[in-house]
Structure formats: C-alpha cells, structure tokens
Amino acid sequence: MSYLEFYNLKEQPFSISVDNRFYFNSNQHAHALVKLRYAAEERKGLAVLVGGVGTGKTTLARRMLDELEESTFESALLVVIHTSITSEWLLRKIAVQLGVQNPLDDKTELLSQLYNRLVEIYDSGKKAVVLIDEAQMLQRREVMEEFRGILNIELDGQKLITFIFFGLTDLDTYLALDKPLQQRIAVRYELESFTEKTTEEYIRYRLEVAGAKRELFTKGSLTTIHRFSEGIPRLINSICDNALLEGYLRKKDRIDEEMIKEVISDLKLVGTGKDPV
C-alpha cells in the first residue's frame, strides 16, 4: 500500500513536475496571463515575467503556451539551460522553432530566412510568439543585442514577433546590458509568493484534483506549511508530499501541525519560518 491508497487518492497531488491538470489559477497568475496574452495578441514585441525560485514561472509558461490557439498563433517555447549560449545559437533555435526549413549557416542568410518565415506567418493571419523560459540564463550583451535586432523586424508598422521572457528577478539586471532592449519592454509582471489564504486554497485544490474526498490537513498544519514555505509553491509541494508519506507511515487520518514541523526539520527548512512580508 502507498499513501495514495491510504488516503484514497488517484495520483500524487504534490508532484514537482509541471502538469497542467494541477494548474492553480490564483489571482496573480490570472492577472499575469491576461497581461502576457495582451502582449502576444497586440504584437507588443517584448514582455517579461519574473519571480523568485519556485514561484511557478515554468508552470505559467507552459500554461500560456497551451492557451495560445494554433488558429491564431505560431508559438514555441524555448528553455535556456546554460549561460554560454551564443547569439548565433539563439537565432538558429528561434528560426527552427518557428518552422524555418533547412536553416543556413551564414548568419545574414539565416536572418533572411527568419524574416521570410515571419512574413509568411503574418500573411497567414497568425502572430509569431516565442516564450523563453529560464531567461535569466541569457547573460551576454551580444545575446540581448540579438533579441533587439530581431524585434526590429516589422511589416506595415507591426512587429512580426513577440518574445515573452520568464525568469528569476535578476533577469532585470541582464536586460539592462542592452538599454535599448530594456526600453522595449512593453509588459512586465512580477510573481510574488502566496498569501496564507492562497496557500490553503492551493493545497486544497491540488488534493481535490488528485481525488481527495475529505480534508487531509488540519487548519494548524496549513498555517505551519505557509509559514515555513513562505508561500513558495515548490516548497509547499515538497512539504505536503513528505507529510502525506509520513502520515501514511504513521497511519494518521489527518496531518497535524506537529507532523508538519517534523517534516520541515527533516527537510532542513528550519530557520525559514518567519512570516512572509
């Protein structure tokens, strides 16, 4: 028997992997999506979403990608995994993601291919949108200059592509490497950690999606989870997942405050428990 069977759950409610079925549309996430969608629909060129570690940026990026209808948008998601990428690599990746066939090695010719592809997308009535996740990895001036150059591509007074950056808050520092690019930011949104009320709603929502038919956490345990997670979704997931496992091992029908404190101690989160501002 696993804790899923013990608590009559269909699946793990607090997995840290991104799964849109568990997407929790908090007020701030809803506002962020509206603003980013506005940037895409109106061809604003550049939008930026930043937030601390574990606040749900990748989840939001995947959610937005899913919501960009194929009938209206030619969209792609690019995840940056290291800081050593070059402007040439970036240009080629964007071109391939948007459907450029047989990209050429020469940068000038590749730019021409990308331009022609963007015109094709424009003429088809669609809007080209590229989402860049982990954008704080873009730490080279030449890379930021490349984005600025691509954003200069226009037709009939309309930008042919919109980039939406998702990254940690230090992304602002790297955008400042190219002041003209920084000044092109049309929309910016910053994710904050959850309030205590939102933390409780988030936990209950994920449990409900996983099939829970009753309350599995006491009110005191929810308050303690918020306090030590500081409202950060990734930490909330980790604490709750470990608490359900511990509850199953001890055959506890409900997770109480003391068990949460023990889990927090095991996860070495002691010392982070000051109330969020």
Protein Blocks (a to p, Z undefined) as FASTA:
>chain_A
ZZklmnopabdfkbcbdcfklpccdfklmmmmmmmmmmmmnonopacddddehiopmmmm
mmmmmmmcfklpccdddddfbfkbcfklmmmmmmmmnopahiafblklmmmmmmmmmmmm
mmnopacddddehklmmmcfklmmmmmmmmmpcgehiafbdcdddddfklmmmmmmpmml
mmmpmbdcddddddfklmmmmmmmmmmmnopabdfbdfklmmmmmmmnnopaklmmmmmm
mmmmmmmmnopabdcfklmmmmmmmnopghjlpccZZ
